[in-house]
Amino acid sequence: MGSKLFSELDIWAIENKITRLELSVICSNTIAKHLYEKNGFKVEGIKKNAMIIDGKYIDEFSMAKIYNS
């Protein structure tokens, strides 16, 4: 299901001349990170202590996908 969504997103981005998509995901969410990487997103950095969940600081990956025009 996730791959179909990203396929449609790619079509939309190309049709609308989008050159960059960004997202963030908490570092411990390896399943989501793998899905994003499988669909062309790359880690650009880590935001340390980006949020607090259940009273604990959580790091977050910044990811992006670049579309060549």
ABEGO torsion letter per residue (X at the ends): XAAAAAAAAAAAAAAAGBABBBBBBBAABAAAAAAAAAAGBBBAEBBBGABBBGGBBBBBBBBBBBBBX
